[in-house]
Amino acid sequence: MRETVAWRYFSRDVIPFAAMIAVECTTVGSSTLFKAATLRGFSFYVFVFYSYAVASLVLFTLSLIFGRKRRLPSAKSPLFFKIFLLTLLGLTSRIAGCKGIEYSSPTLSSAISNLTPAFTFMLAVFFRMEQIMLRSSATQAKIIGTIVSISGALVIVLYKGPKLLVAASFTSFEPSWIIGGLLLALQYLLLSVWYILQTQIMEIYPEEISVVLFYNMCATLISALVCLFSEKDLNSWKLKPGVSLVAVIYSGFFDTSLGSVIHTWGLHLKGPVYVSLFKPLSIAIAVAMASIFLGDALHLGSVVGSVILSFGFYTVIWGKAREDTTKTTSDSEQSLLFPTQNREEETLS
C-alpha cells in the first residue's frame, strides 16, 4: 500500500514537476540559439519552417516506435478541425515570439512569459475549466496575482531603465523594446489559448505523440507557404554549418517536438494552469544564457518588472495550492461519509 501511494506521488507530482522544469530549460536554450542565429542574418521565417520540419521527422519516428494502433481522425472530423485550429494558433504564436525576440532579447521573452499563468487562468475561467468563488481566499489570490502579473509585464515593456550588468561582449544592436515586448505578449496570449484548446483535444483523443505529430505536420506545410511568400530570396533557405544549423536542429528536436509532447502530456495529466505556472522559472535561465552567449545587458526595468511579475505569479500559485488542498480535504470527507459508494465507483472504473 505504501509503495502504491509513493509511486502515485512520484508519477503524478515528481515526474511532471521535473519534466516541466526541463522543458523550460530547453525552451530558453532554443530562444538563445535563435537570437544568436538572427544576429548573423538568419531569417526567422526559415527558422520556424525548418524547426517544424525537423520536429515532424522526430515525431514520426517516435510514433513508429511508441505510437499506439488507434484509429486516426479523418479530415472531416471535428477533432481534425481542432488540431488545424491548434496549428494556426501555435504557428502564429511561434512567429510572433521569434519576431519579438529578434526585436528584443530572450531575457525579455522569459520575463513576458510570466504572463502565461495569468492569461491561462483568465481563459480557463472563461471556458469554465477553473471555478470562481469571489468569497474564497484562493480565488481572490488568483485574481490579485493575475492583475499584479500584468502590471509587472507592463513595467518591463514600457520601462527599460539603466543597465545594471553589462557583459564585456555586449553588442551594439539596440532592439525596439516596446514592439518586441508587445509581440512577445501576443505570443504568450496565443500560447495560453493553445494550452486550453490542447487540453480539450486530449480529453477527446488522449494520444500525445499522434496529436503533436499532426500539429507539426500541418505547421510545416503552412509555414512553408508563409516562408515562400515572405522570403523571396532562395539563398535564405540555405542552411550552412554553424549556429543557424545548430539552432534549427536543437529547436526541432528538443523544443518543438519533445517539448511539445511533454507539454501535451502535462496538459492531459495536470491541466493548463499547472503547465503555465512553470514559465516564470525561465527568467533566471534566460538571464544567465543571454549574458554568457549573447552579451546582453540586464536592465533595471527587467529586474523591477520581474520582481512584480514573480510576486503575482506566486500569489496565483498560492491560490491554486490552497484550492487544491480544499478540494482534497472535501474529497476525503466525502469518502468517509460515503465509503460504500466510493468503493463501487472504483470497481466500475
Contacts in CASP RR format, 6 or more apart in sequence:
PFRMAT RR
TARGET T0000
AUTHOR 0000-0000-0000
METHOD contacts of the structure
MODEL  1
MRETVAWRYFSRDVIPFAAMIAVECTTVGSSTLFKAATLRGFSFYVFVFY
SYAVASLVLFTLSLIFGRKRRLPSAKSPLFFKIFLLTLLGLTSRIAGCKG
IEYSSPTLSSAISNLTPAFTFMLAVFFRMEQIMLRSSATQAKIIGTIVSI
SGALVIVLYKGPKLLVAASFTSFEPSWIIGGLLLALQYLLLSVWYILQTQ
IMEIYPEEISVVLFYNMCATLISALVCLFSEKDLNSWKLKPGVSLVAVIY
SGFFDTSLGSVIHTWGLHLKGPVYVSLFKPLSIAIAVAMASIFLGDALHL
GSVVGSVILSFGFYTVIWGKAREDTTKTTSDSEQSLLFPTQNREEETLS
12 269 0 8 1.000
16 266 0 8 1.000
16 269 0 8 1.000
16 270 0 8 1.000
16 274 0 8 1.000
19 262 0 8 1.000
19 265 0 8 1.000
19 266 0 8 1.000
20 262 0 8 1.000
20 266 0 8 1.000
20 275 0 8 1.000
20 278 0 8 1.000
21 278 0 8 1.000
21 281 0 8 1.000
22 262 0 8 1.000
23 259 0 8 1.000
23 262 0 8 1.000
23 263 0 8 1.000
23 278 0 8 1.000
24 278 0 8 1.000
24 279 0 8 1.000
24 281 0 8 1.000
24 282 0 8 1.000
24 285 0 8 1.000
25 285 0 8 1.000
26 254 0 8 1.000
26 255 0 8 1.000
26 258 0 8 1.000
26 259 0 8 1.000
27 255 0 8 1.000
27 259 0 8 1.000
27 282 0 8 1.000
28 106 0 8 1.000
28 110 0 8 1.000
28 282 0 8 1.000
28 285 0 8 1.000
28 286 0 8 1.000
28 289 0 8 1.000
29 106 0 8 1.000
29 250 0 8 1.000
29 255 0 8 1.000
29 285 0 8 1.000
29 289 0 8 1.000
30 247 0 8 1.000
30 250 0 8 1.000
30 251 0 8 1.000
30 252 0 8 1.000
30 254 0 8 1.000
30 255 0 8 1.000
31 101 0 8 1.000
31 106 0 8 1.000
31 109 0 8 1.000
31 110 0 8 1.000
31 286 0 8 1.000
32 106 0 8 1.000
32 286 0 8 1.000
32 289 0 8 1.000
32 290 0 8 1.000
32 293 0 8 1.000
32 294 0 8 1.000
33 243 0 8 1.000
33 246 0 8 1.000
33 247 0 8 1.000
33 250 0 8 1.000
33 251 0 8 1.000
34 44 0 8 1.000
34 47 0 8 1.000
34 98 0 8 1.000
34 101 0 8 1.000
34 247 0 8 1.000
34 251 0 8 1.000
35 101 0 8 1.000
35 102 0 8 1.000
35 105 0 8 1.000
35 106 0 8 1.000
35 290 0 8 1.000
35 294 0 8 1.000
36 243 0 8 1.000
36 247 0 8 1.000
36 293 0 8 1.000
36 294 0 8 1.000
37 47 0 8 1.000
37 243 0 8 1.000
37 244 0 8 1.000
37 247 0 8 1.000
38 44 0 8 1.000
38 47 0 8 1.000
38 101 0 8 1.000
38 102 0 8 1.000
39 171 0 8 1.000
39 173 0 8 1.000
39 294 0 8 1.000
40 243 0 8 1.000
40 244 0 8 1.000
42 243 0 8 1.000
42 244 0 8 1.000
42 247 0 8 1.000
43 227 0 8 1.000
43 231 0 8 1.000
43 236 0 8 1.000
44 95 0 8 1.000
44 98 0 8 1.000
44 99 0 8 1.000
44 102 0 8 1.000
45 95 0 8 1.000
45 223 0 8 1.000
45 226 0 8 1.000
45 227 0 8 1.000
45 230 0 8 1.000
45 231 0 8 1.000
45 236 0 8 1.000
46 227 0 8 1.000
46 231 0 8 1.000
46 236 0 8 1.000
46 237 0 8 1.000
47 98 0 8 1.000
47 244 0 8 1.000
47 247 0 8 1.000
47 248 0 8 1.000
47 251 0 8 1.000
48 91 0 8 1.000
48 94 0 8 1.000
48 95 0 8 1.000
48 98 0 8 1.000
48 223 0 8 1.000
48 226 0 8 1.000
48 227 0 8 1.000
49 220 0 8 1.000
49 223 0 8 1.000
49 224 0 8 1.000
49 226 0 8 1.000
49 227 0 8 1.000
50 239 0 8 1.000
50 248 0 8 1.000
50 252 0 8 1.000
51 94 0 8 1.000
51 248 0 8 1.000
51 251 0 8 1.000
51 252 0 8 1.000
51 255 0 8 1.000
51 256 0 8 1.000
52 91 0 8 1.000
52 216 0 8 1.000
52 219 0 8 1.000
52 220 0 8 1.000
52 223 0 8 1.000
52 252 0 8 1.000
52 256 0 8 1.000
53 220 0 8 1.000
54 248 0 8 1.000
54 249 0 8 1.000
54 251 0 8 1.000
54 252 0 8 1.000
54 253 0 8 1.000
54 256 0 8 1.000
54 257 0 8 1.000
55 216 0 8 1.000
55 220 0 8 1.000
55 252 0 8 1.000
55 253 0 8 1.000
55 256 0 8 1.000
55 257 0 8 1.000
55 260 0 8 1.000
56 213 0 8 1.000
56 216 0 8 1.000
56 217 0 8 1.000
56 220 0 8 1.000
56 257 0 8 1.000
58 252 0 8 1.000
58 253 0 8 1.000
58 257 0 8 1.000
58 258 0 8 1.000
59 209 0 8 1.000
59 212 0 8 1.000
59 213 0 8 1.000
59 216 0 8 1.000
59 257 0 8 1.000
59 261 0 8 1.000
60 213 0 8 1.000
62 209 0 8 1.000
62 213 0 8 1.000
62 257 0 8 1.000
62 261 0 8 1.000
63 209 0 8 1.000
63 210 0 8 1.000
63 213 0 8 1.000
66 209 0 8 1.000
67 207 0 8 1.000
67 209 0 8 1.000
67 210 0 8 1.000
68 207 0 8 1.000
68 210 0 8 1.000
70 207 0 8 1.000
70 210 0 8 1.000
72 210 0 8 1.000
73 79 0 8 1.000
73 80 0 8 1.000
73 83 0 8 1.000
73 205 0 8 1.000
73 214 0 8 1.000
74 80 0 8 1.000
79 201 0 8 1.000
79 204 0 8 1.000
79 205 0 8 1.000
80 214 0 8 1.000
82 197 0 8 1.000
82 200 0 8 1.000
82 201 0 8 1.000
82 204 0 8 1.000
83 201 0 8 1.000
83 211 0 8 1.000
83 214 0 8 1.000
83 215 0 8 1.000
83 218 0 8 1.000
84 218 0 8 1.000
85 197 0 8 1.000
86 194 0 8 1.000
86 197 0 8 1.000
86 198 0 8 1.000
86 201 0 8 1.000
86 215 0 8 1.000
87 215 0 8 1.000
87 218 0 8 1.000
87 219 0 8 1.000
87 222 0 8 1.000
88 222 0 8 1.000
89 190 0 8 1.000
89 193 0 8 1.000
89 194 0 8 1.000
89 197 0 8 1.000
90 190 0 8 1.000
90 191 0 8 1.000
90 194 0 8 1.000
90 215 0 8 1.000
90 219 0 8 1.000
91 219 0 8 1.000
91 222 0 8 1.000
91 223 0 8 1.000
91 226 0 8 1.000
92 190 0 8 1.000
93 186 0 8 1.000
93 187 0 8 1.000
93 188 0 8 1.000
93 190 0 8 1.000
93 191 0 8 1.000
93 194 0 8 1.000
94 187 0 8 1.000
94 219 0 8 1.000
95 226 0 8 1.000
96 183 0 8 1.000
96 184 0 8 1.000
96 186 0 8 1.000
96 187 0 8 1.000
96 190 0 8 1.000
97 109 0 8 1.000
97 183 0 8 1.000
97 184 0 8 1.000
97 186 0 8 1.000
97 187 0 8 1.000
99 180 0 8 1.000
99 183 0 8 1.000
100 109 0 8 1.000
100 179 0 8 1.000
100 180 0 8 1.000
100 181 0 8 1.000
100 183 0 8 1.000
100 184 0 8 1.000
100 187 0 8 1.000
101 108 0 8 1.000
101 109 0 8 1.000
101 180 0 8 1.000
101 184 0 8 1.000
102 175 0 8 1.000
103 175 0 8 1.000
103 176 0 8 1.000
103 177 0 8 1.000
103 179 0 8 1.000
103 180 0 8 1.000
103 181 0 8 1.000
103 183 0 8 1.000
104 175 0 8 1.000
104 176 0 8 1.000
104 177 0 8 1.000
104 180 0 8 1.000
104 181 0 8 1.000
104 184 0 8 1.000
105 175 0 8 1.000
105 290 0 8 1.000
105 294 0 8 1.000
105 296 0 8 1.000
106 286 0 8 1.000
106 289 0 8 1.000
106 290 0 8 1.000
106 294 0 8 1.000
106 296 0 8 1.000
107 283 0 8 1.000
107 286 0 8 1.000
107 287 0 8 1.000
107 290 0 8 1.000
107 296 0 8 1.000
107 298 0 8 1.000
107 302 0 8 1.000
108 156 0 8 1.000
108 177 0 8 1.000
108 180 0 8 1.000
108 181 0 8 1.000
108 184 0 8 1.000
108 302 0 8 1.000
109 184 0 8 1.000
109 187 0 8 1.000
109 286 0 8 1.000
110 279 0 8 1.000
110 282 0 8 1.000
110 283 0 8 1.000
110 285 0 8 1.000
110 286 0 8 1.000
110 287 0 8 1.000
111 153 0 8 1.000
111 156 0 8 1.000
111 283 0 8 1.000
111 286 0 8 1.000
111 302 0 8 1.000
111 305 0 8 1.000
111 306 0 8 1.000
111 309 0 8 1.000
112 153 0 8 1.000
112 156 0 8 1.000
112 157 0 8 1.000
112 181 0 8 1.000
112 184 0 8 1.000
112 185 0 8 1.000
112 187 0 8 1.000
112 188 0 8 1.000
113 184 0 8 1.000
113 188 0 8 1.000
113 279 0 8 1.000
113 280 0 8 1.000
113 282 0 8 1.000
113 283 0 8 1.000
114 149 0 8 1.000
114 152 0 8 1.000
114 153 0 8 1.000
114 279 0 8 1.000
114 280 0 8 1.000
114 283 0 8 1.000
114 306 0 8 1.000
114 309 0 8 1.000
114 310 0 8 1.000
114 313 0 8 1.000
115 149 0 8 1.000
115 150 0 8 1.000
115 153 0 8 1.000
115 185 0 8 1.000
115 188 0 8 1.000
115 189 0 8 1.000
115 309 0 8 1.000
116 188 0 8 1.000
116 191 0 8 1.000
116 192 0 8 1.000
116 276 0 8 1.000
116 279 0 8 1.000
117 146 0 8 1.000
117 149 0 8 1.000
117 273 0 8 1.000
117 276 0 8 1.000
117 277 0 8 1.000
117 279 0 8 1.000
117 280 0 8 1.000
117 313 0 8 1.000
117 316 0 8 1.000
117 317 0 8 1.000
118 145 0 8 1.000
118 146 0 8 1.000
118 149 0 8 1.000
118 150 0 8 1.000
118 312 0 8 1.000
118 316 0 8 1.000
119 188 0 8 1.000
119 189 0 8 1.000
119 191 0 8 1.000
119 192 0 8 1.000
119 276 0 8 1.000
120 192 0 8 1.000
120 195 0 8 1.000
120 196 0 8 1.000
120 272 0 8 1.000
120 273 0 8 1.000
120 275 0 8 1.000
120 276 0 8 1.000
121 130 0 8 1.000
121 142 0 8 1.000
121 146 0 8 1.000
121 273 0 8 1.000
121 276 0 8 1.000
121 316 0 8 1.000
122 146 0 8 1.000
123 192 0 8 1.000
123 193 0 8 1.000
123 195 0 8 1.000
123 196 0 8 1.000
123 272 0 8 1.000
124 130 0 8 1.000
124 196 0 8 1.000
124 272 0 8 1.000
124 273 0 8 1.000
125 132 0 8 1.000
127 196 0 8 1.000
129 196 0 8 1.000
129 199 0 8 1.000
129 271 0 8 1.000
129 272 0 8 1.000
129 273 0 8 1.000
130 142 0 8 1.000
130 273 0 8 1.000
131 139 0 8 1.000
131 323 0 8 1.000
132 139 0 8 1.000
133 139 0 8 1.000
134 140 0 8 1.000
136 323 0 8 1.000
137 319 0 8 1.000
137 322 0 8 1.000
138 319 0 8 1.000
138 320 0 8 1.000
138 322 0 8 1.000
138 323 0 8 1.000
138 326 0 8 1.000
139 319 0 8 1.000
139 323 0 8 1.000
141 315 0 8 1.000
141 316 0 8 1.000
141 318 0 8 1.000
141 319 0 8 1.000
141 322 0 8 1.000
142 315 0 8 1.000
142 316 0 8 1.000
142 319 0 8 1.000
142 320 0 8 1.000
142 323 0 8 1.000
144 312 0 8 1.000
144 315 0 8 1.000
145 311 0 8 1.000
145 312 0 8 1.000
145 313 0 8 1.000
145 315 0 8 1.000
145 316 0 8 1.000
146 312 0 8 1.000
146 316 0 8 1.000
148 308 0 8 1.000
148 309 0 8 1.000
148 311 0 8 1.000
148 312 0 8 1.000
148 315 0 8 1.000
149 308 0 8 1.000
149 309 0 8 1.000
149 312 0 8 1.000
149 313 0 8 1.000
149 316 0 8 1.000
151 308 0 8 1.000
152 305 0 8 1.000
152 306 0 8 1.000
152 308 0 8 1.000
152 309 0 8 1.000
153 185 0 8 1.000
153 305 0 8 1.000
153 309 0 8 1.000
155 301 0 8 1.000
155 304 0 8 1.000
155 305 0 8 1.000
155 308 0 8 1.000
156 181 0 8 1.000
156 301 0 8 1.000
156 302 0 8 1.000
156 305 0 8 1.000
156 306 0 8 1.000
156 309 0 8 1.000
157 177 0 8 1.000
157 178 0 8 1.000
157 181 0 8 1.000
157 182 0 8 1.000
157 185 0 8 1.000
158 178 0 8 1.000
159 300 0 8 1.000
159 301 0 8 1.000
159 304 0 8 1.000
160 177 0 8 1.000
160 299 0 8 1.000
160 300 0 8 1.000
160 301 0 8 1.000
160 302 0 8 1.000
161 299 0 8 1.000
161 300 0 8 1.000
161 301 0 8 1.000
162 299 0 8 1.000
162 300 0 8 1.000
163 297 0 8 1.000
163 298 0 8 1.000
163 299 0 8 1.000
163 300 0 8 1.000
164 297 0 8 1.000
164 298 0 8 1.000
164 299 0 8 1.000
164 300 0 8 1.000
164 303 0 8 1.000
165 291 0 8 1.000
165 297 0 8 1.000
165 298 0 8 1.000
166 297 0 8 1.000
166 298 0 8 1.000
167 291 0 8 1.000
167 292 0 8 1.000
167 295 0 8 1.000
167 296 0 8 1.000
167 297 0 8 1.000
168 295 0 8 1.000
169 295 0 8 1.000
170 295 0 8 1.000
170 296 0 8 1.000
170 297 0 8 1.000
171 294 0 8 1.000
171 295 0 8 1.000
188 279 0 8 1.000
192 272 0 8 1.000
192 276 0 8 1.000
195 263 0 8 1.000
195 267 0 8 1.000
195 271 0 8 1.000
195 272 0 8 1.000
195 275 0 8 1.000
195 276 0 8 1.000
196 272 0 8 1.000
198 211 0 8 1.000
198 263 0 8 1.000
198 264 0 8 1.000
198 267 0 8 1.000
198 272 0 8 1.000
199 267 0 8 1.000
199 268 0 8 1.000
199 271 0 8 1.000
199 272 0 8 1.000
201 211 0 8 1.000
202 208 0 8 1.000
202 211 0 8 1.000
202 264 0 8 1.000
202 267 0 8 1.000
202 268 0 8 1.000
203 268 0 8 1.000
205 211 0 8 1.000
206 268 0 8 1.000
208 261 0 8 1.000
208 264 0 8 1.000
208 265 0 8 1.000
208 268 0 8 1.000
209 261 0 8 1.000
211 264 0 8 1.000
212 257 0 8 1.000
212 260 0 8 1.000
212 261 0 8 1.000
212 264 0 8 1.000
215 260 0 8 1.000
216 256 0 8 1.000
216 257 0 8 1.000
216 260 0 8 1.000
227 237 0 8 1.000
231 237 0 8 1.000
239 245 0 8 1.000
239 248 0 8 1.000
263 275 0 8 1.000
266 274 0 8 1.000
266 275 0 8 1.000
267 275 0 8 1.000
273 320 0 8 1.000
274 320 0 8 1.000
277 313 0 8 1.000
277 316 0 8 1.000
277 317 0 8 1.000
277 320 0 8 1.000
280 309 0 8 1.000
280 310 0 8 1.000
280 313 0 8 1.000
283 306 0 8 1.000
283 310 0 8 1.000
287 298 0 8 1.000
290 296 0 8 1.000
291 298 0 8 1.000
334 342 0 8 1.000
335 342 0 8 1.000
END
